[in-house]
Each structure stands twice: as C-alpha cells, then as structure tokens.
Amino acid sequence: MDISTVLPLILSAANDELKYSIGKSPARVGLVPSAIAWDECDTCGLLALSINRFFLTDQFPIEASTSDACEGGVLAADMIMQIIRCAPQPAGDGKSLAPTTDALNNSALMIIDDAKRVMCSVLEQLRSLLLDNDIVDYMIRQQLFVGPEGACVGSELQFVVGVNR
C-alpha cells in the first residue's frame, strides 16, 4: 500500500470518531498539501491531514538510508493532523474584553475531547494497517494544543508512517 492510499483511511478514521465528540464532526474535512490553513473554523470546525515531509530509511524510524533510489527500504512520511474549532471570543456587547470563563472552560473540554479522539482513532487505524501488513511501521510523535489564533483553537497530532518503497 502506498502513502496516497493510507492518507484517506487515517483521515476517515478520525472523522468517524469525531461524530461522537462534544463538538461533533467538523464541517470541513480533507487532505491538504503542506501547511494547514485555519480557514473557516467557524463552520463547526476543520479536520485536516497533511504530509510535512518524506524521508528514506532502511531502519524505520531512524532517518538513514544506504540507497539513493526509491526502491527497497522504507519511505517514511511525517504527517500532521489538526482538529480546529472556534476559540471563545469576547461578548458582542462591547463591554467585555475577554471571553467568559464558562466559554473558556467549555472550549477547553471540547478541544481535549477532540484531541483524545483524534489520537486514539489514528492509533487504532495505524495498528490495523500494521497488522494487515499495509504499512511497515508507525510512530506517534506528539500531540500539541495550538492556538488560539485568528479565532481558532485546537490540537495537532504529529506522527510518522512508513511504507515499503
């Protein structure tokens, strides 16, 4: 199985799990090239999967290859999945300069729930792909909480997937 086949499976697994989250499935879901733009997070969220880079390896996840060609060994892809929601904003009354503590609390609980569901669903999908010998291996790097920026906040899961080249 190649990376282009693996990507939609991972994205679909995360989106399917988010149906049960506090914020429900995001309205915008897709694969994106390179950096993930936080456009229109106000339409019930954004779930995006991107490849940050490829590297060749003979011993996944070590970044070393004795081959110059894309034949033999492992092609590894550093991937990023982000789930982004609207960040709490000040009340529209012109009196408040900050969001309410209730709004901040509710947002934090939603973002934490999203992050857990994304990580667990991606991990489950990668385990399944590994057991079926569709991928060589995988490694979850970290999950960061990102934002708020531009009225959006969320989490970013960083992981690596290796496939035969």
N, C-alpha and C positions, 0 to 999 in steps of 0.2 A: 504494500500500500504506500502511496506517496503522500507528501505533505498536503497537497491540494485536496486529497480525499479525506484526510484526517481532520482538517480545519472545520468543515461543516458539522462533523459528528460532535466535536468538542463544543462548538457554539450551540448546537441544538440541545445537548445535554444540560448545559447551564440554563438556557432559556426555559426548557421544560420544568426544571426545578424552581425557577423564579415564579412560576404560576402560583406556588404555594407560599410565597413570601408576603411580608407585610405590605410591600408596595406593588405586588402582583407583577406580571410580565411587563417589561418595558415596551413602549410603543415602537421604538427604533431598535432593531437588532440586525447586526450584519458584520461581515468581514470588511476590514478597511486596510488600505496599504499604509505602511509606516506609522506615523504618529496619529493618535486618535483625537479627532476634534470634538470638543464638547458642544456640539451644535444641537439646539432644540432639546435640551434635557427636560424642558418644561412640558413635553408631550408624554409624561408618565415615565420618563427615563430613557437611558441608552445602554445597551449591552453591545460591546464591540470587541472583536478579536483581531489581533494584528500580529504579524511576524516582525520582530525587531531586527533580527539578523539570522543568517545561516553561518554555520562553521562545519568543517570536515573533521572527523575524528575516527581513530582506529580503536579507541578505548573510551566509549561514552561514560561519563560526561566530560572527560579530560579533552581539552582543546588541542589535540595534536594529531597529525596525520602524516604518514610516510608516503602517501600517494598524492600526486598533483591532479590526478584525473577525478572525475565524478563517478568513477566505477570502483566498486569494492569499498569496504568500510561503511561508515555511517555518516549520513547527512543529518546534522542537528539543527533545529530551529529554536531560537529564543522567542517565546511567544508572550504576549501581554493580553490579558482580558480585563476590561474595565466595565463595571456596572456603575452608572452615574445617575443620580436623582437630583431633584431641585433642592437647593440649600434654603434653609429658612431665611426670610427677609424681614426687614422692619415692617411694622404695621403701616398701612397706607394712610394713616391719619395725619402724618406729618409731625406728630408729637414724639414718636418713638424712634430712637436712633439704632436700636438693636432688636433682633427677633426676641420673642418671649422665651423664657426658659422652658416652657412646655413645648414650644415648637422645636427648640434645640434638642430636647430630650427625645421627642418623637422621631425626629430626623436621625439622631444617633442610633436609636433602636432599629430603625429601618435599614440603615447602612450596615450595621453589624449583622443583621439577619441576612441581608443580601450577600455580604462577604462570605459568611459561613456557607450559605447555599451554593454560591459560585465555586468556592474551593472544594467542597465535598463532591459536587456533581462533576467537576473537571477531574478530580482524583479518581472517582468511580469510573468515568469513561476511559481514562488513560489506563487504569488497571485492566479493564475489559479488553482494550485494544492490545495490551501487552500479553494477556493470557491467550488471546486469539492469534498471537504472532503477527499482528498487523503493524506493530511498531517494535523497534529494538529495545527501547527503554524510555524512561521519562524521569524528570526530576522537578519537584516543586521548589522554586527558589524562595519566594516570599510573597506576602500579600500586604500591601501598603494601603493606608487610608489616605485619600487625596482630596484636595480642595479644603474649604470652599473657594471656588474661583469662578467668576462670571456667573454667579447664582447656581452653581452646580457643586455637588459633593458626592463622594463615593469611595470605591476601592479599586485597586489594581492588583491582579494576580499575575505574578511572573513565573513562568515555568519553561522547561526545555523538553522537547520531544525529539527522539532520534528514530530515523527510518533507514532501512538499507538503501544504499545508493547504487 
